[in-house]
Amino acid sequence: MSGGPAFYEIRVDAVLDDAWSACFDGFVATEGPAGQTVLTGPLADQAALHGALARIRDLGVPLLSVRQLEPPSTS
């Protein structure tokens, strides 16, 4: 484990535009299939992940999936 932020993909069953990215600490919102939004970005730790999931819950947006991704290459 590197100690740096982990990268996640969070899929929700709602259309969220780029304005929502600010609510998710630098995540990028992209349109997914059939009215879904895919949020991708780094989170410092498990507490930050739980905070992001709590914001989704508070929005009343159905959560579809959460995946940890390989960090983007820096080359």
N, C-alpha and C positions, 0 to 999 in steps of 0.2 A: 504494500500500500504506500503510495507516494506522499500522502499528507496534503496534497493539493486538492482543489475542488473536484468533485465528481460531476460528470455530465449526465443529464437526464433527458428523456423524452416523455412528456406527459400528454396523453390524448384525452380530449374532452368532447362530448357530444353537443357542441354548440359552436356557433361562429363567433370568434373573438378577433377583433382587428388588432393592428399593431399598437394601438393606444393601450391595450392591456399588458403589453410587454413591460411597461414601467411598474405595474403592480406585481410583477413576478421577477423583480431584481435582475434585469438584463436578459431574460429569456426572449427568444425570438418566436413570434407567433406566425405560423404558416397555415394556409388552408389545407385541410385534409379531405378525404373522400366524404361525400354525402353529408355535408353540413358539419363536419368535424373540424376541430382546430388542433394542431400539433404544436406544443410549446417545447422548445429545446434550449438548454443552457446549463450553466454550471451552478452547483449549490455547494456551499462550504462544508456541510456536514449533515447528519441525519436530522438534527433540529431544524435546519433550514428547509429540508425536504418536507418535514411535517408542517412547517409554517406555510409552504406553498400549497400543500394539499388542503390545509385549513382555509386558505383564501379561496380555493376552488369550491370547497364545501359552502363557504359563506356566500358565494355568488349564486349558489343553487344550481350549478352546472354539473350535469352527470359526468363522472369520471369513468373513462373507458379503460385506460391502461397507464402504467408507469414502468419505464425501462431505464436501467442504467446503461449508458453508452460508453464506448471507448473514448477517451479524450481526443480532441482533434489534434492532428499532427502539427508540430510547430516548424516543420521543414519547408 
